[in-house]
Amino acid sequence: MNTENATKQTTPKLKCQVTGKQRITNQKYLAQKADKKGVPVDEFLSYYVSKDALRQLKAGASVEAIRAEATDAPTNVLDTDWVKKSIIMNGKNGPSGPHRPRPATSTETKTISPEIELLVKTVQEKEVSEA
């Protein structure tokens, strides 16, 4: 018997709980993700959602609508609380990317130094005199 094959661990796979899609991962990645979220690896796996499904969930699509398009979708029922927690477990800690809310611009008026004001006035006067 080959002892090397007997002790070799199987490669872990992440399975999307919404679409059923799987992808290969490794133990170190799983441990880091679970540790970052403060949960055991098994709990992290139970809330795993693929990037595409996560994007659709964040956009407001229902689990049923996403599953209707998937070929290997599981049939288990996922309630609203599960969806909220899966978004927290899979997404970054807060919005990111080009659609994240931007801080409001300040309503304070900025003051310009007297030197800059004089320069602007001079340029404006020169443009008026040349016109």
PEPE-V567728 format. One line per field, one symbol per residue. ss: DSSP state (a for helix, b for strand, c for the rest). phi: phi as a letter, one per 30 degrees, with the letter a starting at -180 (. if undefined). burial: b if it has 9 or more other ideal C-beta (glycine too) atoms within 8 Angstrom, else e. A space follows every 10 residues. Layout:
# PEPE-V567728
ss=???
phi=???
burial=???
This chain:
# PEPE-V567728
ss=ccaaaaaccc ccbbbccccc cbbbccaaaa aaaaaaaccc aaaaaacccc aaaaaaaacc ccaaaaaaac ccccccccca aaaaaaaaaa cccccccccc cccccccccc cccaaaaaaa aaaaaaaaaa c
phi=.dddddcddd ddbccddcci dbbdbbdddd dddddddibd eddeddcdbd edddeddddj dddddddddd dcddcddcdd dddddddddc dddkdbidcd dcddddcddd ccdeddeddd dddddddddd d
burial=eeeeeeeeee ebebbbbbbb beeebeeeeb bebbeebeee eebbbebbbb eebbebbeee eebebbbeeb eebeeeebee ebbebbbebb eeeeeeeeee eeeeeeeeee eeeeeebeeb eeeeeeeeee e
